[in-house]
Amino acid sequence: MEKNRDGGINPENRIILHDNRTDCYSIAIVLRIGDYLDVIEHAYKHRGGILLQRDALKTKTALQIRSRMVEDIISGAVLPPIVIGMLYKDIDFDKNSDDASIEVAAKLLTASSDINLSIIDGMQRTTALKEAATIDTSVKDKFVRIEIWFAKSVNSLLYRMLILNTGQIPWNLRRQFEVIYNPVINEIASTVEGIEIFSSDDGRRRSTGGQYQSDDLIELFLVFGSRKEDVDSKEKLTDEFVKLDFINATGDFNLSSKFHVVLSSLVKIDKAFSTLTDPDTDNKRFSKGKDLFKSQTACVGFVNAAAIFCIGRPGADRDIEEQNQRIKQLTTIVDRLVNKFCSMSSEGKRDFLDLERLSQLLEKKTGKVGDFERTFFTKAFTALFDSDGELSDMTPCWRAY
């Protein structure tokens, strides 16, 4: 590394760098540990006090290592940089002025509760810092290095997170995406027309089409990105192929916008089917039209089938131009189906959905119910998309398994 005449680091070695690959800015700063913990605590409270990264490890070896880390911190050890991710939309960073950019970063870190902040890499170090500061309050006056990744896209942060954690202790797949839980849900809420999102704290239940739990939407994005309908059944990300598929998918930074189109299509169909309000008293599970996508397995099947239809199967991705064409084709198919269904009489809608046959076929489940139904609905909606929406009823879809 080149040094100047005074022996210091050449000033051209910047502390703010622009990542052209992901259109992110990386800014390295040093914070008082107390200030850092305040920032992170604020982020925890903003998300209902939920720990956003994987839980603090509790194995005997992990506890011994963290205990040693806590002792080292109290003794004045310097930890490797903790990586924080933040979303921004219209912030101008001065590529030629580190001081100006650091000032912007500092203001954002101390901003109000609308901040979109997440720990990308360093949850265990943060846990050790919190423990050390509890044992010895003077730790708060020591310093910790922070690298902040400012990104315009949720995909950029997810991509960075996956790359940073490749080869480390496997994460729970759902927990992996919860790191950027709020930004994703916020994007969906502001982008997908007609959607209504419930949080786990709302205590509200779905009463009509277009209403979904936020946790379920997270799973749908995981399904869309990996194009595997069974991601929710994997407790650990031990399958590196799943992780690689998701890294490859998030490497296309239009992934979230494509997901929003697919989710919008789901909302349209869900709301259309929900206009069938006359209950079938002989059918307990699928009595009304709104009951179909009340089932998360049906939502998973729809999204997975749509992802494969538009993007291609894992390892055999279509080129970007074909993906965009297929996205348009998908919306055309959905609009055609919705218009056709909404023009029907109540009796016609009931015959078209054929919920009685669907219930009968699902009774023939084998093995794990959730896995069976995810595969069942993936094949059902694959048949729908392959038909170009030209169906007299949904029976061929329900019998596609």
C-alpha positions in Angstrom: 0.0 0.0 0.0 1.4 3.4 -1.0 2.3 5.8 1.8 2.9 9.5 1.7 6.1 11.3 2.6 5.0 11.7 6.3 4.6 7.9 6.5 0.8 8.0 6.6 -1.6 6.2 4.2 -1.9 7.8 0.9 -5.1 10.0 1.0 -6.2 8.5 -2.3 -7.0 5.3 -0.3 -10.7 6.3 0.2 -12.9 5.3 3.1 -16.0 5.6 0.8 -16.2 3.3 -2.1 -18.9 2.8 -4.8 -19.8 -0.8 -5.6 -20.7 -0.7 -9.3 -21.9 -4.3 -9.2 -24.7 -3.6 -6.8 -24.9 0.2 -6.9 -24.1 0.4 -3.2 -21.9 2.8 -1.3 -19.5 1.4 1.3 -18.5 3.8 4.1 -16.1 2.9 6.9 -16.5 4.8 10.2 -15.6 4.4 13.8 -18.3 4.7 16.5 -18.3 4.8 20.3 -19.6 1.3 21.3 -22.3 3.0 23.4 -23.5 5.0 20.4 -23.4 1.9 18.2 -25.5 -0.1 20.8 -28.0 2.8 21.0 -28.4 2.7 17.2 -28.9 -1.0 17.2 -31.3 -0.9 20.1 -33.4 1.6 18.3 -33.5 -0.8 15.3 -34.6 -3.6 17.6 -37.4 -1.5 19.1 -38.6 -0.3 15.7 -39.2 -4.0 14.8 -41.0 -4.9 18.0 -37.9 -6.0 19.9 -37.2 -8.9 17.6 -33.6 -9.9 17.1 -33.2 -9.6 13.4 -30.2 -11.8 12.7 -29.8 -15.4 13.8 -30.1 -15.9 17.5 -27.1 -15.7 19.7 -25.5 -19.1 19.5 -26.0 -21.2 22.6 -23.8 -24.3 22.0 -21.1 -25.0 24.6 -18.3 -24.1 22.2 -20.1 -20.9 21.1 -20.7 -19.8 24.6 -17.0 -20.3 25.5 -15.9 -18.3 22.4 -18.3 -15.5 23.2 -17.2 -15.5 26.8 -13.6 -15.1 25.7 -14.7 -12.3 23.2 -16.5 -10.5 26.1 -13.3 -10.6 28.2 -11.2 -9.4 25.3 -13.6 -6.5 24.7 -13.4 -5.4 28.3 -9.6 -5.7 28.1 -9.6 -3.3 25.1 -9.5 -5.7 22.1 -10.5 -4.3 18.7 -13.1 -6.3 16.8 -13.3 -6.8 13.1 -15.7 -4.3 11.4 -19.4 -4.9 11.9 -21.3 -4.5 8.6 -24.6 -2.6 8.7 -27.0 -2.3 5.8 -29.2 0.7 5.2 -31.7 1.5 2.4 -31.7 4.9 0.8 -33.6 6.4 -2.2 -32.6 9.9 -2.9 -29.4 10.6 -0.9 -26.5 12.2 -2.8 -23.1 10.9 -1.7 -20.1 13.0 -2.7 -17.7 10.6 -4.3 -14.9 13.1 -4.0 -15.4 14.0 -0.4 -15.1 11.5 2.4 -15.9 14.1 5.1 -19.2 15.1 3.4 -20.2 11.5 2.9 -19.4 10.6 6.5 -21.5 13.5 7.7 -24.5 12.2 5.6 -23.9 8.6 7.1 -23.8 10.0 10.6 -27.0 11.9 10.2 -28.7 8.8 8.8 -27.6 6.6 11.7 -29.1 9.0 14.2 -32.3 9.6 12.1 -35.9 9.0 13.3 -37.7 5.7 13.5 -38.3 5.4 9.7 -34.7 4.3 9.3 -34.3 1.0 7.4 -31.3 -0.5 9.1 -30.1 -4.0 9.5 -27.0 -5.9 10.7 -25.6 -7.7 7.7 -22.6 -9.3 9.4 -21.7 -9.2 13.1 -24.7 -10.3 15.2 -22.5 -12.4 17.4 -20.0 -9.5 17.9 -22.9 -7.2 18.7 -24.2 -9.7 21.3 -20.7 -9.8 22.9 -20.5 -6.0 22.9 -23.9 -5.8 24.7 -22.8 -8.3 27.3 -19.5 -6.6 27.8 -21.1 -3.2 28.2 -23.5 -4.7 30.8 -20.6 -6.1 32.8 -18.4 -3.0 32.5 -20.1 0.3 31.5 -16.7 1.8 30.6 -16.8 -0.4 27.5 -19.4 2.1 26.0 -16.6 4.7 25.7 -14.4 2.4 23.7 -14.7 2.3 19.9 -15.8 -0.2 17.2 -15.3 -0.1 13.5 -18.4 -0.1 11.4 -18.8 -0.6 7.6 -22.1 0.8 6.3 -23.6 -0.4 3.0 -26.0 2.1 1.6 -28.2 0.5 -1.0 -31.1 1.6 -3.2 -32.4 -1.9 -3.6 -33.4 -4.6 -1.0 -31.9 -7.1 -3.4 -28.5 -5.4 -3.1 -28.5 -5.8 0.7 -29.7 -9.4 0.5 -27.1 -10.2 -2.1 -24.4 -8.6 0.1 -25.6 -10.5 3.2 -25.6 -13.9 1.4 -22.1 -13.3 0.0 -20.7 -12.2 3.4 -22.1 -15.2 5.2 -21.3 -17.9 2.7 -19.3 -20.7 4.4 -20.2 -19.6 7.9 -22.5 -21.3 10.4 -25.8 -22.1 8.5 -28.7 -19.8 9.1 -32.3 -20.6 9.4 -33.5 -19.7 5.9 -36.5 -17.6 7.1 -34.2 -15.9 9.7 -31.8 -15.1 6.9 -34.4 -13.0 5.1 -35.8 -11.4 8.2 -32.6 -9.5 8.5 -34.1 -7.1 5.9 -37.7 -7.9 6.9 -39.0 -4.4 7.2 -37.6 -2.9 4.0 -39.1 -5.8 1.9 -42.5 -5.5 3.5 -42.4 -1.7 3.1 -41.6 -2.1 -0.6 -44.4 -4.5 -1.1 -46.9 -2.2 0.7 -45.9 0.8 -1.4 -45.7 -1.1 -4.7 -48.3 -3.8 -4.9 -51.7 -2.2 -5.5 -54.6 -3.4 -3.4 -52.6 -5.5 -1.0 -53.3 -5.4 2.8 -50.5 -6.7 5.1 -51.1 -7.9 8.6 -48.2 -8.2 11.1 -48.1 -10.9 13.8 -48.9 -8.2 16.4 -52.1 -7.0 14.7 -54.2 -9.9 15.8 -56.3 -9.5 12.6 -57.6 -12.3 10.5 -58.1 -12.4 6.7 -61.7 -11.6 5.8 -61.3 -11.2 2.0 -58.9 -11.6 -0.9 -55.7 -9.5 -1.0 -55.0 -9.8 2.8 -51.8 -11.6 3.9 -49.6 -12.0 6.9 -46.2 -10.3 6.6 -44.3 -13.5 7.5 -46.1 -15.3 4.7 -45.0 -12.7 2.2 -41.4 -13.2 3.3 -41.7 -16.9 2.6 -43.2 -16.1 -0.9 -40.2 -14.0 -1.7 -37.9 -16.8 -0.6 -39.9 -19.2 -2.9 -39.7 -16.7 -5.8 -35.9 -16.2 -5.4 -35.0 -19.8 -5.0 -37.8 -21.3 -7.2 -38.2 -24.1 -4.7 -41.6 -24.6 -3.1 -40.3 -26.3 0.0 -37.9 -23.6 1.4 -40.0 -23.2 4.5 -39.5 -26.8 5.5 -35.7 -26.4 5.6 -34.7 -25.5 9.2 -31.1 -24.9 8.2 -29.5 -23.7 5.0 -27.5 -26.8 4.6 -28.3 -27.1 0.9 -25.7 -24.9 -0.7 -27.5 -25.2 -4.0 -30.5 -23.4 -2.5 -28.2 -20.7 -1.3 -26.5 -20.5 -4.7 -29.8 -20.3 -6.5 -30.9 -17.4 -4.3 -27.5 -15.6 -4.7 -27.8 -15.9 -8.5 -31.4 -14.7 -8.4 -30.6 -11.7 -6.2 -27.7 -10.9 -8.5 -30.4 -9.6 -10.8 -31.3 -6.5 -9.0 -34.7 -6.3 -10.7 -35.8 -9.4 -8.8 -37.9 -7.5 -6.3 -39.8 -5.6 -9.1 -40.5 -9.0 -10.8 -41.7 -10.4 -7.5 -44.0 -7.4 -7.1 -45.6 -8.1 -10.5 -46.2 -11.7 -9.6 -47.6 -10.7 -6.2 -49.8 -8.2 -7.9 -51.1 -11.0 -10.1 -51.8 -13.1 -7.1 -53.7 -10.3 -5.4 -55.8 -9.8 -8.6 -56.8 -13.5 -8.8 -57.3 -13.7 -5.0 -59.7 -10.7 -5.1 -61.5 -12.0 -8.1 -62.0 -15.5 -6.7 -63.2 -13.9 -3.4 -66.3 -12.5 -5.2 -67.6 -16.1 -4.9 -69.2 -15.5 -1.5 -72.0 -18.1 -1.6 -70.8 -20.8 0.8 -70.8 -24.5 -0.2 -72.0 -26.1 3.0 -70.7 -29.5 1.9 -67.1 -28.2 1.6 -65.5 -27.4 4.9 -62.0 -26.2 3.9 -62.8 -24.4 0.6 -66.3 -23.2 1.1 -65.9 -19.7 -0.5 -63.7 -18.2 -3.1 -61.5 -16.4 -0.6 -60.6 -19.7 1.0 -58.3 -20.8 -1.8 -55.5 -18.3 -1.2 -56.2 -18.3 2.5 -54.0 -21.4 2.3 -50.3 -20.5 2.3 -49.6 -23.6 0.3 -51.7 -22.3 -2.5 -49.9 -19.0 -2.4 -46.6 -20.7 -2.5 -47.6 -22.9 -5.4 -48.8 -19.9 -7.4 -45.6 -17.9 -6.8 -43.3 -20.8 -7.4 -45.1 -21.7 -10.7 -44.9 -18.1 -11.7 -41.2 -17.8 -10.9 -40.4 -20.9 -13.0 -42.6 -19.7 -15.8 -41.0 -16.3 -15.9 -37.4 -16.9 -14.8 -36.8 -20.6 -15.6 -35.9 -23.5 -13.4 -32.9 -23.2 -11.0 -29.7 -23.6 -13.0 -31.4 -22.9 -16.3 -32.4 -19.3 -16.1 -33.9 -17.6 -19.1 -32.1 -14.5 -20.4 -33.3 -11.2 -19.1 -35.1 -10.2 -22.3 -37.1 -13.5 -22.3 -37.8 -13.1 -18.5 -39.3 -9.6 -19.2 -41.4 -11.0 -22.0 -42.7 -13.8 -19.8 -43.5 -11.3 -17.0 -45.8 -9.5 -19.5 -47.3 -12.7 -20.7 -48.0 -13.7 -17.1 -49.9 -10.5 -16.4 -51.9 -11.0 -19.7 -52.9 -14.5 -18.6 -54.0 -13.3 -15.2 -56.0 -10.4 -16.6 -57.7 -12.7 -19.1 -58.6 -15.1 -16.3 -59.8 -12.4 -13.9 -62.0 -10.7 -16.5 -63.5 -14.0 -17.5 -64.2 -15.0 -14.0 -65.7 -11.7 -12.9 -68.2 -11.7 -15.8 -69.7 -15.0 -14.6 -72.8 -15.6 -12.5 -72.5 -17.0 -9.0 -73.3 -20.5 -10.3 -70.8 -20.1 -13.1 -68.0 -19.0 -10.7 -68.7 -22.1 -8.5 -68.5 -24.4 -11.5 -65.4 -22.7 -12.7 -63.4 -22.9 -9.5 -64.6 -26.5 -8.8 -63.6 -26.3 -5.2 -65.4 -29.6 -4.3 -63.0 -31.5 -6.7 -60.0 -29.6 -5.3 -60.9 -30.7 -1.7 -61.4 -34.3 -2.8 -58.0 -34.4 -4.5 -56.2 -32.8 -1.5 -57.7 -35.5 0.7 -55.4 -38.0 -1.1 -52.4 -36.5 0.5 -49.3 -38.6 1.0 -46.3 -38.0 3.4 -46.1 -34.5 4.8 -49.2 -32.5 4.2 -47.4 -29.2 3.6 -44.9 -30.6 1.2 -47.6 -32.5 -0.7 -49.8 -29.4 -1.1 -46.9 -27.1 -2.1 -46.1 -29.5 -4.9 -49.8 -30.0 -5.8 -50.4 -26.3 -6.2 -47.1 -25.6 -8.0 -48.2 -28.1 -10.7 -51.8 -26.8 -10.7 -50.7 -23.2 -11.4 -48.0 -24.3 -13.8 -50.9 -25.9 -15.8 -52.8 -22.6 -15.6 -49.9 -20.6 -17.0 -49.1 -23.2 -19.7 -52.8 -23.0 -20.8 -52.3 -19.3 -21.6 -55.4 -18.7 -19.4 -57.7 -20.3 -21.9 -59.6 -22.6 -19.5 -63.2 -23.5 -19.3 -62.7 -24.2 -15.6 -59.9 -25.0 -13.1 -60.4 -28.7 -13.1 -57.5 -29.5 -15.4 -55.3 -27.5 -13.0 -56.5 -29.4 -9.9 -55.8 -32.7 -11.8 -52.3 -31.8 -12.9 -50.6 -33.4 -10.0 
